[in-house]
Amino acid sequence: GEKKSAILIAEGEKESAILRAEAVKEAKKYMECNLYRKLSVTEIANFLHISDRYLYNLFIEYESISPKEYLTRLKLNYALNYLKDGNLNITEIATSLGFSDVFSFSRLFKKRKFARFYKIIRKLRIKVC
């Protein structure tokens, strides 16, 4: 009766949570595999066969940020690592992370107040803008 129904509902909710977590994991993997180009939330949602809104809700639930913000932070983390390595110039980094130009890339850095990295860049005499 009721006890069996409650167990089935609990198991269904557990399966649902696993599927939701898996969807977020797959979305993050897709973002990482496609960092080199401009990527939209719609494209990621389409890849997972879910709506933009549902993807947004999943990221809020599991990551506490939107998928767009997650992607931005991911790109910035890669950019910072590239800058630290010093093997690529700013234009190469911007291009390799799917930014249309170095100016949109540098604007994002300024917007996110990565001032200490600008100091590193200036020390390395890399032209930013």
Backbone as XML, in Angstrom:
<?xml version="1.0"?>
<chain id="A" units="angstrom">
  <residue number="1" name="GLY">
    <atom name="N" x="0.776" y="-1.181" z="0.000"/>
    <atom name="CA" x="0.000" y="0.000" z="0.000"/>
    <atom name="C" x="0.828" y="1.260" z="0.000"/>
  </residue>
  <residue number="2" name="GLU">
    <atom name="N" x="0.550" y="2.035" z="1.032"/>
    <atom name="CA" x="1.169" y="3.368" z="1.117"/>
    <atom name="C" x="2.680" y="3.318" z="1.289"/>
  </residue>
  <residue number="3" name="LYS">
    <atom name="N" x="3.149" y="2.359" z="2.095"/>
    <atom name="CA" x="4.582" y="2.240" z="2.339"/>
    <atom name="C" x="5.329" y="1.907" z="1.043"/>
  </residue>
  <residue number="4" name="LYS">
    <atom name="N" x="4.749" y="0.992" z="0.253"/>
    <atom name="CA" x="5.356" y="0.606" z="-1.020"/>
    <atom name="C" x="5.375" y="1.802" z="-1.982"/>
  </residue>
  <residue number="5" name="SER">
    <atom name="N" x="4.282" y="2.556" z="-2.001"/>
    <atom name="CA" x="4.207" y="3.749" z="-2.851"/>
    <atom name="C" x="5.266" y="4.768" z="-2.454"/>
  </residue>
  <residue number="6" name="ALA">
    <atom name="N" x="5.438" y="4.960" z="-1.162"/>
    <atom name="CA" x="6.423" y="5.919" z="-0.659"/>
    <atom name="C" x="7.827" y="5.492" z="-1.054"/>
  </residue>
  <residue number="7" name="ILE">
    <atom name="N" x="8.100" y="4.195" z="-0.983"/>
    <atom name="CA" x="9.418" y="3.683" z="-1.366"/>
    <atom name="C" x="9.649" y="3.900" z="-2.861"/>
  </residue>
  <residue number="8" name="LEU">
    <atom name="N" x="8.634" y="3.613" z="-3.671"/>
    <atom name="CA" x="8.756" y="3.805" z="-5.124"/>
    <atom name="C" x="8.969" y="5.278" z="-5.470"/>
  </residue>
  <residue number="9" name="ILE">
    <atom name="N" x="8.241" y="6.153" z="-4.784"/>
    <atom name="CA" x="8.402" y="7.592" z="-5.018"/>
    <atom name="C" x="9.813" y="8.021" z="-4.626"/>
  </residue>
  <residue number="10" name="ALA">
    <atom name="N" x="10.292" y="7.545" z="-3.466"/>
    <atom name="CA" x="11.642" y="7.895" z="-3.013"/>
    <atom name="C" x="12.687" y="7.393" z="-4.010"/>
  </residue>
  <residue number="11" name="GLU">
    <atom name="N" x="12.502" y="6.168" z="-4.513"/>
    <atom name="CA" x="13.434" y="5.625" z="-5.501"/>
    <atom name="C" x="13.378" y="6.433" z="-6.795"/>
  </residue>
  <residue number="12" name="GLY">
    <atom name="N" x="12.180" y="6.829" z="-7.199"/>
    <atom name="CA" x="12.014" y="7.657" z="-8.400"/>
    <atom name="C" x="12.691" y="9.000" z="-8.255"/>
  </residue>
  <residue number="13" name="GLU">
    <atom name="N" x="12.556" y="9.589" z="-7.067"/>
    <atom name="CA" x="13.207" y="10.879" z="-6.813"/>
    <atom name="C" x="14.725" y="10.731" z="-6.818"/>
  </residue>
  <residue number="14" name="LYS">
    <atom name="N" x="15.212" y="9.621" z="-6.277"/>
    <atom name="CA" x="16.651" y="9.355" z="-6.261"/>
    <atom name="C" x="17.167" y="9.188" z="-7.691"/>
  </residue>
  <residue number="15" name="GLU">
    <atom name="N" x="16.437" y="8.412" z="-8.505"/>
    <atom name="CA" x="16.819" y="8.242" z="-9.915"/>
    <atom name="C" x="16.790" y="9.573" z="-10.650"/>
  </residue>
  <residue number="16" name="SER">
    <atom name="N" x="15.768" y="10.363" z="-10.357"/>
    <atom name="CA" x="15.637" y="11.671" z="-10.992"/>
    <atom name="C" x="16.824" y="12.567" z="-10.627"/>
  </residue>
  <residue number="17" name="ALA">
    <atom name="N" x="17.236" y="12.534" z="-9.359"/>
    <atom name="CA" x="18.375" y="13.335" z="-8.913"/>
    <atom name="C" x="19.655" y="12.878" z="-9.613"/>
  </residue>
  <residue number="18" name="ILE">
    <atom name="N" x="19.799" y="11.581" z="-9.774"/>
    <atom name="CA" x="20.976" y="11.043" z="-10.464"/>
    <atom name="C" x="20.984" y="11.511" z="-11.913"/>
  </residue>
  <residue number="19" name="LEU">
    <atom name="N" x="19.828" y="11.460" z="-12.563"/>
    <atom name="CA" x="19.733" y="11.901" z="-13.958"/>
    <atom name="C" x="20.018" y="13.397" z="-14.090"/>
  </residue>
  <residue number="20" name="ARG">
    <atom name="N" x="19.521" y="14.187" z="-13.139"/>
    <atom name="CA" x="19.772" y="15.632" z="-13.181"/>
    <atom name="C" x="21.261" y="15.928" z="-12.997"/>
  </residue>
  <residue number="21" name="ALA">
    <atom name="N" x="21.871" y="15.247" z="-12.037"/>
    <atom name="CA" x="23.302" y="15.436" z="-11.794"/>
    <atom name="C" x="24.112" y="14.999" z="-13.015"/>
  </residue>
  <residue number="22" name="GLU">
    <atom name="N" x="23.687" y="13.925" z="-13.653"/>
    <atom name="CA" x="24.369" y="13.435" z="-14.854"/>
    <atom name="C" x="24.249" y="14.447" z="-15.995"/>
  </residue>
  <residue number="23" name="ALA">
    <atom name="N" x="23.090" y="15.076" z="-16.116"/>
    <atom name="CA" x="22.885" y="16.091" z="-17.156"/>
    <atom name="C" x="23.838" y="17.270" z="-16.945"/>
  </residue>
  <residue number="24" name="VAL">
    <atom name="N" x="24.010" y="17.696" z="-15.705"/>
    <atom name="CA" x="24.934" y="18.792" z="-15.402"/>
    <atom name="C" x="26.363" y="18.368" z="-15.735"/>
  </residue>
  <residue number="25" name="LYS">
    <atom name="N" x="26.716" y="17.148" z="-15.360"/>
    <atom name="CA" x="28.054" y="16.625" z="-15.651"/>
    <atom name="C" x="28.313" y="16.609" z="-17.158"/>
  </residue>
  <residue number="26" name="GLU">
    <atom name="N" x="27.336" y="16.153" z="-17.925"/>
    <atom name="CA" x="27.477" y="16.103" z="-19.385"/>
    <atom name="C" x="27.554" y="17.505" z="-19.988"/>
  </residue>
  <residue number="27" name="ALA">
    <atom name="N" x="26.776" y="18.428" z="-19.446"/>
    <atom name="CA" x="26.821" y="19.817" z="-19.928"/>
    <atom name="C" x="28.206" y="20.415" z="-19.688"/>
  </residue>
  <residue number="28" name="LYS">
    <atom name="N" x="28.772" y="20.169" z="-18.510"/>
    <atom name="CA" x="30.098" y="20.683" z="-18.178"/>
    <atom name="C" x="31.159" y="20.066" z="-19.091"/>
  </residue>
  <residue number="29" name="LYS">
    <atom name="N" x="31.040" y="18.786" z="-19.363"/>
    <atom name="CA" x="31.983" y="18.117" z="-20.254"/>
    <atom name="C" x="31.877" y="18.703" z="-21.672"/>
  </residue>
  <residue number="30" name="TYR">
    <atom name="N" x="30.637" y="18.941" z="-22.124"/>
    <atom name="CA" x="30.415" y="19.512" z="-23.454"/>
    <atom name="C" x="31.043" y="20.904" z="-23.548"/>
  </residue>
  <residue number="31" name="MET">
    <atom name="N" x="30.882" y="21.694" z="-22.489"/>
    <atom name="CA" x="31.475" y="23.035" z="-22.463"/>
    <atom name="C" x="32.993" y="22.934" z="-22.582"/>
  </residue>
  <residue number="32" name="GLU">
    <atom name="N" x="33.576" y="22.054" z="-21.802"/>
    <atom name="CA" x="35.032" y="21.929" z="-21.799"/>
    <atom name="C" x="35.560" y="21.458" z="-23.160"/>
  </residue>
  <residue number="33" name="CYS">
    <atom name="N" x="34.831" y="20.549" z="-23.789"/>
    <atom name="CA" x="35.254" y="20.038" z="-25.095"/>
    <atom name="C" x="35.069" y="21.062" z="-26.216"/>
  </residue>
  <residue number="34" name="ASN">
    <atom name="N" x="34.281" y="22.091" z="-25.962"/>
    <atom name="CA" x="33.983" y="23.086" z="-26.997"/>
    <atom name="C" x="34.389" y="24.499" z="-26.594"/>
  </residue>
  <residue number="35" name="LEU">
    <atom name="N" x="35.347" y="24.594" z="-25.694"/>
    <atom name="CA" x="35.816" y="25.904" z="-25.216"/>
    <atom name="C" x="36.398" y="26.763" z="-26.320"/>
  </residue>
  <residue number="36" name="TYR">
    <atom name="N" x="36.920" y="26.133" z="-27.343"/>
    <atom name="CA" x="37.647" y="26.834" z="-28.393"/>
    <atom name="C" x="36.744" y="27.634" z="-29.325"/>
  </residue>
  <residue number="37" name="ARG">
    <atom name="N" x="35.447" y="27.546" z="-29.124"/>
    <atom name="CA" x="34.548" y="28.287" z="-30.010"/>
    <atom name="C" x="33.434" y="28.947" z="-29.208"/>
  </residue>
  <residue number="38" name="LYS">
    <atom name="N" x="32.739" y="29.848" z="-29.879"/>
    <atom name="CA" x="31.612" y="30.516" z="-29.230"/>
    <atom name="C" x="30.533" y="29.468" z="-29.014"/>
  </residue>
  <residue number="39" name="LEU">
    <atom name="N" x="30.049" y="29.386" z="-27.817"/>
    <atom name="CA" x="29.105" y="28.348" z="-27.434"/>
    <atom name="C" x="27.908" y="28.991" z="-26.752"/>
  </residue>
  <residue number="40" name="SER">
    <atom name="N" x="26.712" y="28.596" z="-27.130"/>
    <atom name="CA" x="25.518" y="29.170" z="-26.512"/>
    <atom name="C" x="24.875" y="28.163" z="-25.559"/>
  </residue>
  <residue number="41" name="VAL">
    <atom name="N" x="24.115" y="28.680" z="-24.624"/>
    <atom name="CA" x="23.375" y="27.836" z="-23.694"/>
    <atom name="C" x="22.365" y="26.993" z="-24.466"/>
  </residue>
  <residue number="42" name="THR">
    <atom name="N" x="21.765" y="27.565" z="-25.493"/>
    <atom name="CA" x="20.801" y="26.830" z="-26.326"/>
    <atom name="C" x="21.462" y="25.615" z="-26.973"/>
  </residue>
  <residue number="43" name="GLU">
    <atom name="N" x="22.672" y="25.805" z="-27.486"/>
    <atom name="CA" x="23.379" y="24.678" z="-28.107"/>
    <atom name="C" x="23.649" y="23.562" z="-27.091"/>
  </residue>
  <residue number="44" name="ILE">
    <atom name="N" x="24.044" y="23.938" z="-25.892"/>
    <atom name="CA" x="24.324" y="22.954" z="-24.845"/>
    <atom name="C" x="23.036" y="22.217" z="-24.471"/>
  </residue>
  <residue number="45" name="ALA">
    <atom name="N" x="21.955" y="22.969" z="-24.305"/>
    <atom name="CA" x="20.659" y="22.368" z="-23.975"/>
    <atom name="C" x="20.198" y="21.429" z="-25.093"/>
  </residue>
  <residue number="46" name="ASN">
    <atom name="N" x="20.355" y="21.861" z="-26.330"/>
    <atom name="CA" x="19.976" y="21.013" z="-27.472"/>
    <atom name="C" x="20.779" y="19.722" z="-27.495"/>
  </residue>
  <residue number="47" name="PHE">
    <atom name="N" x="22.063" y="19.816" z="-27.182"/>
    <atom name="CA" x="22.919" y="18.633" z="-27.127"/>
    <atom name="C" x="22.378" y="17.619" z="-26.120"/>
  </residue>
  <residue number="48" name="LEU">
    <atom name="N" x="21.843" y="18.130" z="-25.014"/>
    <atom name="CA" x="21.319" y="17.262" z="-23.954"/>
    <atom name="C" x="19.835" y="16.911" z="-24.149"/>
  </residue>
  <residue number="49" name="HIS">
    <atom name="N" x="19.224" y="17.489" z="-25.187"/>
    <atom name="CA" x="17.792" y="17.278" z="-25.467"/>
    <atom name="C" x="16.906" y="17.762" z="-24.321"/>
  </residue>
  <residue number="50" name="ILE">
    <atom name="N" x="17.273" y="18.937" z="-23.789"/>
    <atom name="CA" x="16.466" y="19.577" z="-22.752"/>
    <atom name="C" x="16.304" y="21.047" z="-23.127"/>
  </residue>
  <residue number="51" name="SER">
    <atom name="N" x="15.426" y="21.740" z="-22.433"/>
    <atom name="CA" x="15.214" y="23.159" z="-22.726"/>
    <atom name="C" x="16.291" y="24.011" z="-22.052"/>
  </residue>
  <residue number="52" name="ASP">
    <atom name="N" x="16.458" y="25.221" z="-22.578"/>
    <atom name="CA" x="17.393" y="26.183" z="-21.981"/>
    <atom name="C" x="17.038" y="26.404" z="-20.510"/>
  </residue>
  <residue number="53" name="ARG">
    <atom name="N" x="15.753" y="26.566" z="-20.264"/>
    <atom name="CA" x="15.265" y="26.860" z="-18.913"/>
    <atom name="C" x="15.592" y="25.721" z="-17.952"/>
  </residue>
  <residue number="54" name="TYR">
    <atom name="N" x="15.391" y="24.489" z="-18.408"/>
    <atom name="CA" x="15.673" y="23.336" z="-17.565"/>
    <atom name="C" x="17.181" y="23.251" z="-17.278"/>
  </residue>
  <residue number="55" name="LEU">
    <atom name="N" x="18.006" y="23.518" z="-18.295"/>
    <atom name="CA" x="19.456" y="23.532" z="-18.097"/>
    <atom name="C" x="19.833" y="24.606" z="-17.080"/>
  </residue>
  <residue number="56" name="TYR">
    <atom name="N" x="19.231" y="25.771" z="-17.222"/>
    <atom name="CA" x="19.470" y="26.865" z="-16.275"/>
    <atom name="C" x="19.120" y="26.407" z="-14.855"/>
  </residue>
  <residue number="57" name="ASN">
    <atom name="N" x="17.938" y="25.822" z="-14.680"/>
    <atom name="CA" x="17.497" y="25.368" z="-13.362"/>
    <atom name="C" x="18.425" y="24.303" z="-12.784"/>
  </residue>
  <residue number="58" name="LEU">
    <atom name="N" x="18.902" y="23.398" z="-13.637"/>
    <atom name="CA" x="19.836" y="22.365" z="-13.178"/>
    <atom name="C" x="21.133" y="22.984" z="-12.659"/>
  </residue>
  <residue number="59" name="PHE">
    <atom name="N" x="21.658" y="23.958" z="-13.397"/>
    <atom name="CA" x="22.902" y="24.598" z="-12.964"/>
    <atom name="C" x="22.713" y="25.380" z="-11.677"/>
  </residue>
  <residue number="60" name="ILE">
    <atom name="N" x="21.578" y="26.039" z="-11.550"/>
    <atom name="CA" x="21.304" y="26.754" z="-10.301"/>
    <atom name="C" x="21.238" y="25.755" z="-9.147"/>
  </residue>
  <residue number="61" name="GLU">
    <atom name="N" x="20.599" y="24.625" z="-9.381"/>
    <atom name="CA" x="20.452" y="23.600" z="-8.341"/>
    <atom name="C" x="21.792" y="22.976" z="-7.950"/>
  </residue>
  <residue number="62" name="TYR">
    <atom name="N" x="22.624" y="22.643" z="-8.929"/>
    <atom name="CA" x="23.850" y="21.892" z="-8.659"/>
    <atom name="C" x="25.116" y="22.734" z="-8.563"/>
  </residue>
  <residue number="63" name="GLU">
    <atom name="N" x="25.155" y="23.865" z="-9.231"/>
    <atom name="CA" x="26.368" y="24.689" z="-9.245"/>
    <atom name="C" x="26.167" y="26.065" z="-8.604"/>
  </residue>
  <residue number="64" name="SER">
    <atom name="N" x="24.929" y="26.424" z="-8.351"/>
    <atom name="CA" x="24.553" y="27.726" z="-7.767"/>
    <atom name="C" x="24.878" y="28.913" z="-8.670"/>
  </residue>
  <residue number="65" name="ILE">
    <atom name="N" x="25.112" y="28.641" z="-9.943"/>
    <atom name="CA" x="25.313" y="29.690" z="-10.948"/>
    <atom name="C" x="24.665" y="29.239" z="-12.251"/>
  </residue>
  <residue number="66" name="SER">
    <atom name="N" x="24.447" y="30.180" z="-13.146"/>
    <atom name="CA" x="23.835" y="29.851" z="-14.432"/>
    <atom name="C" x="24.837" y="29.106" z="-15.322"/>
  </residue>
  <residue number="67" name="PRO">
    <atom name="N" x="24.359" y="28.398" z="-16.336"/>
    <atom name="CA" x="25.293" y="27.743" z="-17.257"/>
    <atom name="C" x="26.194" y="28.742" z="-17.981"/>
  </residue>
  <residue number="68" name="LYS">
    <atom name="N" x="25.649" y="29.908" z="-18.296"/>
    <atom name="CA" x="26.453" y="30.938" z="-18.968"/>
    <atom name="C" x="27.584" y="31.415" z="-18.056"/>
  </residue>
  <residue number="69" name="GLU">
    <atom name="N" x="27.271" y="31.628" z="-16.802"/>
    <atom name="CA" x="28.290" y="32.051" z="-15.842"/>
    <atom name="C" x="29.328" y="30.943" z="-15.644"/>
  </residue>
  <residue number="70" name="TYR">
    <atom name="N" x="28.878" y="29.702" z="-15.591"/>
    <atom name="CA" x="29.806" y="28.574" z="-15.459"/>
    <atom name="C" x="30.784" y="28.556" z="-16.642"/>
  </residue>
  <residue number="71" name="LEU">
    <atom name="N" x="30.246" y="28.725" z="-17.843"/>
    <atom name="CA" x="31.074" y="28.725" z="-19.051"/>
    <atom name="C" x="32.068" y="29.884" z="-19.030"/>
  </residue>
  <residue number="72" name="THR">
    <atom name="N" x="31.615" y="31.048" z="-18.614"/>
    <atom name="CA" x="32.495" y="32.216" z="-18.524"/>
    <atom name="C" x="33.634" y="31.952" z="-17.544"/>
  </residue>
  <residue number="73" name="ARG">
    <atom name="N" x="33.308" y="31.412" z="-16.377"/>
    <atom name="CA" x="34.341" y="31.122" z="-15.379"/>
    <atom name="C" x="35.315" y="30.053" z="-15.882"/>
  </residue>
  <residue number="74" name="LEU">
    <atom name="N" x="34.782" y="29.078" z="-16.582"/>
    <atom name="CA" x="35.621" y="28.028" z="-17.148"/>
    <atom name="C" x="36.626" y="28.629" z="-18.131"/>
  </residue>
  <residue number="75" name="LYS">
    <atom name="N" x="36.137" y="29.489" z="-19.010"/>
    <atom name="CA" x="37.017" y="30.133" z="-19.991"/>
    <atom name="C" x="38.054" y="31.015" z="-19.299"/>
  </residue>
  <residue number="76" name="LEU">
    <atom name="N" x="37.639" y="31.733" z="-18.277"/>
    <atom name="CA" x="38.578" y="32.585" z="-17.546"/>
    <atom name="C" x="39.648" y="31.752" z="-16.847"/>
  </residue>
  <residue number="77" name="ASN">
    <atom name="N" x="39.264" y="30.631" z="-16.286"/>
    <atom name="CA" x="40.249" y="29.759" z="-15.636"/>
    <atom name="C" x="41.275" y="29.247" z="-16.640"/>
  </residue>
  <residue number="78" name="TYR">
    <atom name="N" x="40.799" y="28.832" z="-17.804"/>
    <atom name="CA" x="41.724" y="28.400" z="-18.854"/>
    <atom name="C" x="42.625" y="29.548" z="-19.278"/>
  </residue>
  <residue number="79" name="ALA">
    <atom name="N" x="42.029" y="30.728" z="-19.434"/>
    <atom name="CA" x="42.803" y="31.901" z="-19.846"/>
    <atom name="C" x="43.902" y="32.211" z="-18.832"/>
  </residue>
  <residue number="80" name="LEU">
    <atom name="N" x="43.556" y="32.148" z="-17.559"/>
    <atom name="CA" x="44.549" y="32.433" z="-16.525"/>
    <atom name="C" x="45.685" y="31.421" z="-16.566"/>
  </residue>
  <residue number="81" name="ASN">
    <atom name="N" x="45.349" y="30.165" z="-16.779"/>
    <atom name="CA" x="46.393" y="29.139" z="-16.898"/>
    <atom name="C" x="47.284" y="29.387" z="-18.113"/>
  </residue>
  <residue number="82" name="TYR">
    <atom name="N" x="46.661" y="29.764" z="-19.232"/>
    <atom name="CA" x="47.446" y="30.085" z="-20.428"/>
    <atom name="C" x="48.372" y="31.272" z="-20.181"/>
  </residue>
  <residue number="83" name="LEU">
    <atom name="N" x="47.851" y="32.273" z="-19.470"/>
    <atom name="CA" x="48.667" y="33.450" z="-19.161"/>
    <atom name="C" x="49.848" y="33.074" z="-18.278"/>
  </residue>
  <residue number="84" name="LYS">
    <atom name="N" x="49.581" y="32.238" z="-17.282"/>
    <atom name="CA" x="50.654" y="31.807" z="-16.374"/>
    <atom name="C" x="51.720" y="31.026" z="-17.125"/>
  </residue>
  <residue number="85" name="ASP">
    <atom name="N" x="51.272" y="30.160" z="-18.038"/>
    <atom name="CA" x="52.228" y="29.376" z="-18.830"/>
    <atom name="C" x="53.103" y="30.260" z="-19.695"/>
  </residue>
  <residue number="86" name="GLY">
    <atom name="N" x="52.521" y="31.327" z="-20.211"/>
    <atom name="CA" x="53.278" y="32.271" z="-21.033"/>
    <atom name="C" x="53.619" y="31.780" z="-22.432"/>
  </residue>
  <residue number="87" name="ASN">
    <atom name="N" x="53.028" y="30.683" z="-22.857"/>
    <atom name="CA" x="53.331" y="30.140" z="-24.186"/>
    <atom name="C" x="52.501" y="30.765" z="-25.307"/>
  </residue>
  <residue number="88" name="LEU">
    <atom name="N" x="51.385" y="31.381" z="-24.941"/>
    <atom name="CA" x="50.507" y="31.987" z="-25.944"/>
    <atom name="C" x="50.386" y="33.477" z="-25.683"/>
  </residue>
  <residue number="89" name="ASN">
    <atom name="N" x="50.230" y="34.252" z="-26.753"/>
    <atom name="CA" x="49.974" y="35.676" z="-26.548"/>
    <atom name="C" x="48.467" y="35.879" z="-26.337"/>
  </residue>
  <residue number="90" name="ILE">
    <atom name="N" x="48.092" y="37.095" z="-26.005"/>
    <atom name="CA" x="46.697" y="37.403" z="-25.677"/>
    <atom name="C" x="45.754" y="37.070" z="-26.836"/>
  </residue>
  <residue number="91" name="THR">
    <atom name="N" x="46.151" y="37.402" z="-28.027"/>
    <atom name="CA" x="45.308" y="37.123" z="-29.194"/>
    <atom name="C" x="45.111" y="35.620" z="-29.365"/>
  </residue>
  <residue number="92" name="GLU">
    <atom name="N" x="46.169" y="34.855" z="-29.194"/>
    <atom name="CA" x="46.073" y="33.393" z="-29.315"/>
    <atom name="C" x="45.173" y="32.801" z="-28.225"/>
  </residue>
  <residue number="93" name="ILE">
    <atom name="N" x="45.286" y="33.336" z="-27.032"/>
    <atom name="CA" x="44.437" y="32.864" z="-25.931"/>
    <atom name="C" x="42.982" y="33.179" z="-26.237"/>
  </residue>
  <residue number="94" name="ALA">
    <atom name="N" x="42.711" y="34.410" z="-26.633"/>
    <atom name="CA" x="41.333" y="34.826" z="-26.945"/>
    <atom name="C" x="40.743" y="33.938" z="-28.036"/>
  </residue>
  <residue number="95" name="THR">
    <atom name="N" x="41.494" y="33.714" z="-29.089"/>
    <atom name="CA" x="41.035" y="32.886" z="-30.203"/>
    <atom name="C" x="40.817" y="31.443" z="-29.767"/>
  </residue>
  <residue number="96" name="SER">
    <atom name="N" x="41.740" y="30.924" z="-28.976"/>
    <atom name="CA" x="41.649" y="29.522" z="-28.562"/>
    <atom name="C" x="40.470" y="29.268" z="-27.626"/>
  </residue>
  <residue number="97" name="LEU">
    <atom name="N" x="39.923" y="30.329" z="-27.050"/>
    <atom name="CA" x="38.783" y="30.177" z="-26.135"/>
    <atom name="C" x="37.472" y="30.681" z="-26.740"/>
  </residue>
  <residue number="98" name="GLY">
    <atom name="N" x="37.468" y="30.879" z="-28.050"/>
    <atom name="CA" x="36.220" y="31.193" z="-28.735"/>
    <atom name="C" x="35.765" y="32.636" z="-28.674"/>
  </residue>
  <residue number="99" name="PHE">
    <atom name="N" x="36.658" y="33.537" z="-28.276"/>
    <atom name="CA" x="36.286" y="34.951" z="-28.285"/>
    <atom name="C" x="36.444" y="35.472" z="-29.705"/>
  </residue>
  <residue number="100" name="SER">
    <atom name="N" x="35.538" y="36.336" z="-30.103"/>
    <atom name="CA" x="35.572" y="36.844" z="-31.474"/>
    <atom name="C" x="36.785" y="37.732" z="-31.727"/>
  </residue>
  <residue number="101" name="ASP">
    <atom name="N" x="37.246" y="38.401" z="-30.670"/>
    <atom name="CA" x="38.436" y="39.244" z="-30.804"/>
    <atom name="C" x="39.076" y="39.465" z="-29.445"/>
  </residue>
  <residue number="102" name="VAL">
    <atom name="N" x="40.268" y="40.004" z="-29.472"/>
    <atom name="CA" x="41.021" y="40.231" z="-28.241"/>
    <atom name="C" x="40.348" y="41.288" z="-27.359"/>
  </residue>
  <residue number="103" name="PHE">
    <atom name="N" x="39.588" y="42.192" z="-27.977"/>
    <atom name="CA" x="38.949" y="43.259" z="-27.203"/>
    <atom name="C" x="37.820" y="42.716" z="-26.324"/>
  </residue>
  <residue number="104" name="SER">
    <atom name="N" x="37.009" y="41.807" z="-26.853"/>
    <atom name="CA" x="35.938" y="41.226" z="-26.027"/>
    <atom name="C" x="36.544" y="40.392" z="-24.899"/>
  </residue>
  <residue number="105" name="PHE">
    <atom name="N" x="37.642" y="39.725" z="-25.196"/>
    <atom name="CA" x="38.355" y="38.947" z="-24.191"/>
    <atom name="C" x="38.901" y="39.853" z="-23.089"/>
  </residue>
  <residue number="106" name="SER">
    <atom name="N" x="39.571" y="40.927" z="-23.469"/>
    <atom name="CA" x="40.162" y="41.813" z="-22.462"/>
    <atom name="C" x="39.085" y="42.558" z="-21.671"/>
  </residue>
  <residue number="107" name="ARG">
    <atom name="N" x="37.961" y="42.882" z="-22.325"/>
    <atom name="CA" x="36.843" y="43.515" z="-21.609"/>
    <atom name="C" x="36.326" y="42.604" z="-20.504"/>
  </residue>
  <residue number="108" name="LEU">
    <atom name="N" x="36.232" y="41.316" z="-20.802"/>
    <atom name="CA" x="35.762" y="40.359" z="-19.804"/>
    <atom name="C" x="36.723" y="40.326" z="-18.619"/>
  </residue>
  <residue number="109" name="PHE">
    <atom name="N" x="38.013" y="40.340" z="-18.900"/>
    <atom name="CA" x="38.999" y="40.361" z="-17.822"/>
    <atom name="C" x="38.851" y="41.610" z="-16.970"/>
  </residue>
  <residue number="110" name="LYS">
    <atom name="N" x="38.690" y="42.757" z="-17.629"/>
    <atom name="CA" x="38.544" y="44.015" z="-16.894"/>
    <atom name="C" x="37.264" y="44.002" z="-16.070"/>
  </residue>
  <residue number="111" name="LYS">
    <atom name="N" x="36.192" y="43.507" z="-16.681"/>
    <atom name="CA" x="34.894" y="43.444" z="-16.012"/>
    <atom name="C" x="34.983" y="42.584" z="-14.750"/>
  </residue>
  <residue number="112" name="ARG">
    <atom name="N" x="35.758" y="41.516" z="-14.835"/>
    <atom name="CA" x="35.910" y="40.599" z="-13.703"/>
    <atom name="C" x="37.004" y="41.040" z="-12.732"/>
  </residue>
  <residue number="113" name="LYS">
    <atom name="N" x="37.576" y="42.201" z="-13.006"/>
    <atom name="CA" x="38.567" y="42.809" z="-12.113"/>
    <atom name="C" x="39.772" y="41.906" z="-11.845"/>
  </residue>
  <residue number="114" name="PHE">
    <atom name="N" x="40.327" y="41.367" z="-12.909"/>
    <atom name="CA" x="41.535" y="40.560" z="-12.785"/>
    <atom name="C" x="42.765" y="41.463" z="-12.878"/>
  </residue>
  <residue number="115" name="ALA">
    <atom name="N" x="42.787" y="42.480" z="-12.025"/>
    <atom name="CA" x="43.848" y="43.491" z="-12.100"/>
    <atom name="C" x="45.230" y="42.886" z="-11.912"/>
  </residue>
  <residue number="116" name="ARG">
    <atom name="N" x="45.366" y="41.954" z="-10.994"/>
    <atom name="CA" x="46.703" y="41.392" z="-10.737"/>
    <atom name="C" x="47.244" y="40.687" z="-11.976"/>
  </residue>
  <residue number="117" name="PHE">
    <atom name="N" x="46.357" y="40.138" z="-12.797"/>
    <atom name="CA" x="46.815" y="39.474" z="-14.009"/>
    <atom name="C" x="47.190" y="40.486" z="-15.087"/>
  </residue>
  <residue number="118" name="TYR">
    <atom name="N" x="46.559" y="41.647" z="-15.027"/>
    <atom name="CA" x="46.970" y="42.712" z="-15.932"/>
    <atom name="C" x="48.389" y="43.163" z="-15.593"/>
  </residue>
  <residue number="119" name="LYS">
    <atom name="N" x="48.703" y="43.171" z="-14.306"/>
    <atom name="CA" x="50.061" y="43.532" z="-13.889"/>
    <atom name="C" x="51.064" y="42.512" z="-14.415"/>
  </residue>
  <residue number="120" name="ILE">
    <atom name="N" x="50.707" y="41.233" z="-14.319"/>
    <atom name="CA" x="51.575" y="40.170" z="-14.845"/>
    <atom name="C" x="51.767" y="40.365" z="-16.347"/>
  </residue>
  <residue number="121" name="ILE">
    <atom name="N" x="50.669" y="40.640" z="-17.032"/>
    <atom name="CA" x="50.719" y="40.836" z="-18.480"/>
    <atom name="C" x="51.620" y="42.011" z="-18.818"/>
  </residue>
  <residue number="122" name="ARG">
    <atom name="N" x="51.469" y="43.111" z="-18.080"/>
    <atom name="CA" x="52.294" y="44.283" z="-18.347"/>
    <atom name="C" x="53.773" y="43.973" z="-18.102"/>
  </residue>
  <residue number="123" name="LYS">
    <atom name="N" x="54.047" y="43.214" z="-17.044"/>
    <atom name="CA" x="55.425" y="42.817" z="-16.754"/>
    <atom name="C" x="56.008" y="42.022" z="-17.905"/>
  </residue>
  <residue number="124" name="LEU">
    <atom name="N" x="55.185" y="41.174" z="-18.489"/>
    <atom name="CA" x="55.646" y="40.340" z="-19.606"/>
    <atom name="C" x="55.669" y="41.123" z="-20.921"/>
  </residue>
  <residue number="125" name="ARG">
    <atom name="N" x="55.230" y="42.382" z="-20.835"/>
    <atom name="CA" x="55.161" y="43.283" z="-22.004"/>
    <atom name="C" x="54.286" y="42.713" z="-23.114"/>
  </residue>
  <residue number="126" name="ILE">
    <atom name="N" x="53.188" y="42.125" z="-22.690"/>
    <atom name="CA" x="52.216" y="41.628" z="-23.663"/>
    <atom name="C" x="51.205" y="42.735" z="-23.908"/>
  </residue>
  <residue number="127" name="LYS">
    <atom name="N" x="50.972" y="43.052" z="-25.142"/>
    <atom name="CA" x="50.013" y="44.092" z="-25.480"/>
    <atom name="C" x="48.594" y="43.538" z="-25.356"/>
  </residue>
  <residue number="128" name="VAL">
    <atom name="N" x="47.760" y="44.200" z="-24.562"/>
    <atom name="CA" x="46.404" y="43.731" z="-24.335"/>
    <atom name="C" x="45.424" y="44.423" z="-25.246"/>
  </residue>
  <residue number="129" name="CYS">
    <atom name="N" x="45.478" y="45.733" z="-25.308"/>
    <atom name="CA" x="44.499" y="46.466" z="-26.141"/>
    <atom name="C" x="45.201" y="47.442" z="-27.044"/>
  </residue>
</chain>
